[in-house]
Amino acid sequence: MVAAQVMGRDGELEILTSLARDAASGRGRLVLIEGEPGIGKTSLLRALLEDAADLLPRVVTGAAEEFDQRLPFATAGSCLEPLAAGDQEVAEVLALIRGTGAEYPVIESVLALVEKWCAAGPTAVAVDDLHWADSASILLLHRLGRVAGQLPLLLVAVRRSGAGGPETETLARTWLGHGAVQVTLGPLPESVVHQLVADLAGGPPGPALRGLVSGAAGNPLYIQELVGGLAQGMRLRAAGQQVDVDSSSEHLGVSPTLSAAIGRRLEFLSKQTRELLRVAALLGSAFTVADVAAVLGRPVTELLGQVTEATGTGVLTALPGRLAFRHPLVRAVLADSLASSAREALHGQIAQALVTRAAPERVAEHLLAAGPAAAPLLGWLTDAAGDIVDRAPALAADLLSQLLTTMAPPQGELSGRLRAALAVALLRTGRAGAAEQAARSALATPPDARTEAALRWTDRPGGDGNRRCAGDRSAHARRAGPVPRPGRLLPDHLQRASGRQHVLARQRHGGAGQRRYRGTRLWHGRGGPVPAVGRLDR
């Protein structure tokens, strides 16, 4: 009897069934069921009407349609049309609606019809998708709400949280003023989610599957679409007593069916709100309205309506000083809805907007995602590379590697400084061989003073692997002071450290196979001269 979306709704169903008993006893009740898309509102309504079938022998249901909002009494007509073939009075009311559609005669006729039904026995009238109801039907529901308490009538309306125009909001306030009970559906509890996934997957979910499902944030429809998509794509496997995601699957992103389901449930938002959400999806799981405004080039005040719509419908939730997507899956679908070239261009636009607003590493994240669209910020990146390396060396290594591999940066000082920063980033992430190659590339042409300073101060530990670099390379490169002179001694704390080896140099002692070095050595250490790679002659 109970659909998957009704799992975990025992409390809500008990409340609604109690209201149905009140109506059956002659005390009419008004009910508003609200919640985000896919949370199970319609399924809960169906479960109520099934459970209360013995209490309310006559059930009249209908639903508003998005494209019928301008048709007078379209929503009311959806409730009456299934009954027209067997009820002459209903057919006459429908003919009146299709004729002149004058509000007063239609409303009085419908009220008389409902009173006749209630005189024959307890009755339930339910309207789904109230947020799309036409104005005339909303006026009719106003009038029904006034008289419901005097009849054995259960009058139920279902709507998306925060959706609908001012008339819908006024109706909700009026009903609440007449004693309506508001039932708001939230996320399913974790224990219910676990049981639902087990039922859908055919066994208790393993850790990877639980991790993916957590992105649905307790939304039963999203959970069903996600697990169903994994099963349909043969991406579930037995793991002992559990069912988990097949780690050999090439792609574990949002399934097409889930993406389509979420997309359909975002269509009710205005075009401007969807535009805001697409930008926000690329900004990250949490963001500020000011950042979105900066990217769109619009004042914050122009976005307040869209923000209110997105938060009111449950797509976004408010955090201290920020907004966040309530469903990570919704954010993923919004981001994936953009063509790759458009997504890259938007990441580039976001990076440019954040240059003066965010930490360098945050800008770098968007530059990495921007691909070729990162080109306009090449000069900024050259200046900020040192800070990014210091704060997020792995991110810096990936970004600089991608940039130097896929793009053609300006030659000369900019190129040398970027390659030097890459060498340091690779070194910081433990990739000494790649760091040496990057350093050789940087020194392939005579380096400028800043590049040489950066490379001179790049050091990695031997032995324990826990010591930090020889000095603050980025800070040294930014100082106005002179570049260290050839022959300068290593700092005292490095001379005391055993096993030190300069990543950009090789120490060699005597012997038949000794390499020859050209030029001037950089430093003296305990083990002898430490030459620069750029001066190395093999």
DOKEGU-581773 format. One line per 4 residues: for each residue x, z, y of C-alpha. Coordinates in steps of 0.25 Angstrom, whole numbers, plus 5000, padded with zeros to 4 digits. Each point is the difference from the previous one (the first is absolute). Example, Ala and Ser with C-alpha at 12.3 -4.5 7.8 and 13.67 -1.06 7.14 Angstrom:
// residues 2
5049:5031:4982 | 5006:4998:5014
// end
This chain:
// residues 538
5000:5000:5000 | 5011:5004:5010 | 5009:4989:5005 | 5015:5003:5002
4998:5003:5015 | 4991:5011:4997 | 5010:5008:4992 | 5003:5013:5007
4988:4999:5009 | 4992:5011:4992 | 4998:5009:5012 | 4995:4988:5009
4991:4996:4989 | 4994:5014:4998 | 4997:5001:5015 | 4993:4986:5001
4992:5004:4987 | 4996:5013:5007 | 4995:4992:5012 | 4992:4990:4991
4993:5013:4994 | 4996:5004:5014 | 4995:4986:5003 | 4992:5000:4987
4994:5014:5003 | 4994:4994:5013 | 5012:5004:5010 | 5006:4986:5004
5015:5000:5002 | 5009:4991:5008 | 5014:4997:4994 | 5012:4993:5006
5011:4996:4990 | 5013:4996:5006 | 5015:4997:4996 | 5011:4989:5001
4999:4987:4993 | 5001:5001:4985 | 4998:5015:4999 | 4987:4999:4992
4989:5001:5010 | 4991:4990:4993 | 5003:5005:4986 | 4996:5014:5004
4987:4995:5006 | 4997:4992:4987 | 5003:5013:4992 | 4991:5008:5008
4989:4990:4999 | 5002:5000:4985 | 5000:5015:4998 | 4988:5002:5009
4992:4989:4994 | 4990:5010:4994 | 4999:5008:5013 | 4998:4987:5008
4992:4990:4993 | 5000:4990:5011 | 5014:4995:5005 | 5001:4990:5011
5014:4995:5003 | 5007:4990:5008 | 5013:4997:5007 | 5004:4994:5014
5008:4987:5000 | 5012:4998:5010 | 4995:4986:5004 | 4985:5004:5001
5002:5010:5012 | 4994:4991:5010 | 4987:4998:4991 | 4989:5009:5004
4996:5009:4988 | 5010:4993:4991 | 5004:5014:4994 | 4985:5004:4998
4997:4987:4994 | 5011:5002:4989 | 4993:5013:4996 | 4986:4993:4999
5003:4986:4994 | 5002:5005:4986 | 4986:5006:5000 | 4992:4989:5007
4997:4993:4987 | 4992:5012:4995 | 4994:5006:5013 | 4991:4992:5009
5002:5009:5012 | 5015:4999:4999 | 4999:4985:5000 | 4992:5001:5012
5010:5009:5007 | 5011:4989:4997 | 4991:4989:5005 | 4999:5008:5013
5015:5002:5001 | 5002:4985:4997 | 4990:4996:5011 | 5001:5006:5014
5009:5011:4995 | 4994:5009:5012 | 5005:5014:4998 | 4988:5008:5002
4991:4994:4990 | 5010:4999:4990 | 5005:5014:5001 | 4985:5006:5000
4998:4991:4988 | 5012:5005:4992 | 4997:5015:5004 | 4986:4998:4995
5005:4994:4987 | 5010:5012:4998 | 4989:5010:5002 | 4992:4993:4990
5011:5001:4990 | 5002:5014:5002 | 4986:5003:4999 | 5000:4994:4986
5013:5009:4996 | 5014:5004:5005 | 5008:4988:5005 | 5014:4997:5002
5005:4990:5011 | 5014:4997:5000 | 5008:4990:5009 | 5015:4997:4997
5010:4994:5010 | 4992:5006:5012 | 5012:4996:5009 | 4996:4986:4999
4985:5002:5003 | 4993:4992:5010 | 4994:5007:5013 | 4985:4999:4995
5003:5006:4987 | 5007:5011:5006 | 4988:5003:5009 | 4992:5000:4988
5009:5010:4994 | 4999:5009:5012 | 4985:5000:4999 | 5000:5003:4985
5010:5011:5003 | 4990:5007:5009 | 4989:5001:4989 | 5008:5001:4988
4999:5016:5000 | 4985:4999:4999 | 5000:4991:4987 | 5005:5001:4986
5011:4990:5004 | 5015:5000:4998 | 5006:4991:5010 | 5015:4996:4998
5009:4992:5008 | 5015:4996:4996 | 5010:4996:5010 | 5015:4998:5001
5006:5012:5008 | 5002:4996:5015 | 4994:4986:4998 | 4988:4994:5007
4996:4999:5014 | 4995:5009:5010 | 4985:4999:4995 | 5005:5004:4986
5007:5012:5006 | 4987:5004:5008 | 4992:4999:4987 | 5010:5009:4993
4999:5011:5011 | 4985:4999:5000 | 4999:5002:4985 | 5010:5012:5001
4991:5005:5011 | 4988:4999:4990 | 5008:5008:4990 | 5007:4989:4992
5010:5004:4990 | 5013:4993:5002 | 5009:4997:4987 | 5014:4995:5003
5008:4996:4988 | 5015:5002:5000 | 5011:4997:4991 | 4999:5003:4985
5007:5013:4996 | 5013:4998:4992 | 4994:5004:4987 | 4989:4990:5001
5010:4989:5004 | 5008:5004:4987 | 4988:4999:4991 | 4995:4987:5007
5013:4993:4998 | 5001:5005:4985 | 4986:4994:4998 | 5004:4987:5006
5014:4999:4994 | 4996:5005:4986 | 5009:5012:5001 | 5006:5011:5009
5008:4993:5011 | 5015:5001:5000 | 5009:5004:5012 | 5001:4985:5005
4986:4997:4999 | 4996:5013:5007 | 5009:4997:5011 | 4994:4986:5002
4986:5006:5000 | 5003:5011:5010 | 5001:4988:5010 | 4984:4999:4998
4999:5014:5007 | 4988:5004:4991 | 4992:4987:5003 | 4993:4997:4986
4998:4985:5003 | 5015:4998:5004 | 5004:5008:4987 | 4991:4991:4992
5005:4988:5006 | 5015:5004:4999 | 4999:5005:4985 | 4991:4988:4997
5010:4990:5006 | 5012:5006:4993 | 4993:4999:4986 | 4995:4986:5003
5015:4996:5003 | 5005:5007:4987 | 5008:5010:5008 | 4996:5012:4993
5006:5005:4988 | 4999:5012:4990 | 5011:5011:5003 | 4998:5010:4989
4987:5007:5002 | 4999:4994:5014 | 4997:4986:5007 | 5010:4996:5010
5005:4988:5008 | 5009:4990:4993 | 5013:5002:5007 | 5004:4986:4996
4989:4994:5009 | 5006:4991:5010 | 4989:5004:5011 | 4993:5013:5001
4994:4997:5014 | 4985:5001:5004 | 4992:4992:4989 | 4992:4988:5005
4987:5006:4997 | 5003:5013:5007 | 5005:4992:5012 | 4987:4992:5000
4992:5013:4999 | 5007:5007:5012 | 5000:4987:5008 | 4985:4999:4998
4998:5015:5005 | 5008:4997:5012 | 4992:4988:5005 | 4990:5009:5007
5010:5004:5010 | 5001:4992:5013 | 5011:4989:5001 | 5007:5009:5011
5001:5012:4990 | 5005:4992:4989 | 5011:4994:5009 | 5004:5014:5004
5000:5004:4985 | 5009:4989:4996 | 5010:5004:5010 | 4999:5014:4997
5002:4997:4985 | 5014:4994:5003 | 5003:5012:5009 | 5000:5009:4988
4991:5010:4993 | 4999:5008:5013 | 5001:4995:5014 | 4996:5003:5015
4990:4992:5008 | 5011:4998:5010 | 5009:4993:4991 | 4988:4990:4996
4997:4998:5014 | 5014:4997:5003 | 5001:4989:4989 | 4987:4994:5004
5004:5000:5015 | 4987:5008:5004 | 4997:5013:5007 | 4996:5011:4991
4987:5001:5007 | 4996:4987:4994 | 5002:5004:4986 | 4992:5013:5000
4987:4993:4995 | 5007:4994:4988 | 5007:5013:4997 | 4987:5007:5001
4994:4990:4990 | 5011:5001:4990 | 5000:5015:5000 | 4985:5001:5000
4999:4991:4987 | 5011:5008:4993 | 5010:4989:5000 | 5010:5008:5009
5001:5015:5000 | 5005:5009:5012 | 5013:5007:4998 | 5007:5009:5011
5005:4990:5010 | 4998:4988:4991 | 4990:4992:4992 | 5002:4996:4985
4993:4992:4990 | 4991:5008:4991 | 5003:4990:4988 | 5014:4995:4998
4993:4989:4992 | 4992:4995:5013 | 5013:5000:5007 | 5007:4992:4989
4988:4990:5000 | 5000:4998:5015 | 5015:4997:5000 | 4999:4991:4988
4989:4992:5007 | 5010:4994:5010 | 5008:4988:4996 | 5015:5003:4998
5004:4992:5012 | 4990:5007:5009 | 5004:5014:4994 | 5014:4997:5003
4997:4996:5015 | 4991:5012:5002 | 5011:5009:4994 | 5010:4994:5010
4990:5002:5012 | 4998:5015:4995 | 5015:5002:5000 | 5001:4994:5015
4989:5009:5004 | 5007:5013:4994 | 5014:4997:5005 | 4997:5010:5012
4990:5008:4993 | 5006:5004:4986 | 5013:5004:4993 | 5009:4989:4997
4998:5001:4985 | 4985:4998:5001 | 5002:4988:5008 | 5010:4995:4989
4989:5002:4989 | 4992:4990:5007 | 5012:4990:5003 | 5003:5001:4985
4985:4996:4997 | 5000:4989:5011 | 5011:4991:4994 | 5003:4988:5009
4991:5006:5010 | 5010:5011:5003 | 5009:4990:5008 | 4995:5004:5014
5005:5014:4997 | 5014:4996:4996 | 5007:5005:5012 | 4992:5013:5000
5004:5002:4985 | 5015:4998:5003 | 5000:5011:5010 | 4991:5009:4991
5007:4998:4987 | 5009:5012:5001 | 4988:5009:5001 | 4992:4994:4989
5012:5001:4991 | 5002:5014:5003 | 4985:5004:4998 | 4996:4990:4989
5012:4994:4993 | 4992:4994:4989 | 4990:4993:5009 | 5012:4995:5009
5007:4994:4988 | 4987:4993:4996 | 4997:4995:5014 | 5014:4995:5004
5002:4994:4986 | 4987:4992:5001 | 5003:4996:5015 | 5014:4995:4997
4996:4993:4987 | 4987:4993:5005 | 5003:4998:5015 | 5011:4994:5008
5004:5011:5010 | 5008:4997:5012 | 5015:4999:4997 | 5010:5008:5007
4998:5014:5005 | 4986:5002:4995 | 5003:4994:4986 | 5012:5009:4998
4992:5013:5005 | 4989:4997:4990 | 5009:4997:4989 | 5008:5013:5003
4987:5008:5000 | 4996:4994:4987 | 5014:5004:4994 | 4998:5015:5004
4985:5000:4995 | 5005:4994:4987 | 5010:5011:4999 | 4991:5011:5004
4991:4996:4988 | 5011:5000:4990 | 5002:4985:4999 | 5015:5000:5003
5003:4986:4994 | 4989:4993:5008 | 5005:5008:5013 | 5014:4995:4998
4995:4985:4999 | 4991:5003:5013 | 5012:5006:5007 | 5009:4988:4996
4989:4990:5005 | 5000:5008:5014 | 5015:4999:5001 | 5001:4986:4996
5001:4997:5015 | 5007:5008:5010 | 4991:5012:5002 | 4996:5005:5014
5004:5015:5003 | 4986:5006:4996 | 5000:4993:4987 | 5014:5004:4997
4997:5014:5004 | 4989:5001:4990 | 5008:4994:4989 | 5012:5009:5002
4991:5013:4999 | 4993:4995:4987 | 5005:5009:4989 | 4995:5004:4987
5003:5012:4990 | 5007:4998:4987 | 4998:5011:4989 | 4989:5009:5003
4991:4990:5008 | 4994:5010:5009 | 5009:5000:5012 | 4994:4993:5012
5007:4988:5007 | 5013:5002:5008 | 4993:5001:5013 | 4987:4996:5008
5003:4986:5000 | 4988:4996:5009 | 5003:5011:5010 | 5014:4995:5001
4996:4986:5002 | 4991:5004:5011 | 5010:5008:5007 | 5007:4994:5012
5013:5005:4996 | 5011:4991:4994 | 5000:4995:4986 | 5009:5008:4990
5015:4995:5001 | 5006:4994:4988 | 5009:5011:4993 | 4990:5011:5004
5000:5012:4990 | 4988:5003:4992 | 4992:5012:5006 | 5005:5013:4994
4988:5003:4991 | 5002:4986:4994 | 5015:5002:4997 | 4996:5013:4993
4990:4993:4991 | 5006:4995:4987 | 4996:4987:4995 | 4997:4993:5013
5000:4985:5000 | 4996:4991:5012 | 4989:4991:4995 | 5006:4989:5009
5014:5001:4995 | 5008:5002:4987 | 5012:5009:4999 | 5011:4994:4992
5014:5006:4996 | 5012:4993:4995 | 5001:4992:4988 | 5001:4985:4995
4986:4997:5003 | 4999:5007:5014 | 4991:4992:5010 | 5006:4996:5013
4993:5004:5013 | 5001:4993:5013 | 4998:5006:5013 | 5000:5015:5005
4994:5011:4991 | 4988:5007:5005 | 5004:5015:4996 | 5010:5008:4992
4994:5009:4989 | 5006:5009:4990 | 5002:4989:4990 | 5007:4990:5010
4995:4989:5009 | 4985:4996:5000 | 4999:4986:5005 | 4988:4993:5005
4993:4990:4991 | 5000:4990:5012 | 5015:5000:4999 | 5001:4999:4985
5008:4989:4994 | 4998:4998:4985
// end
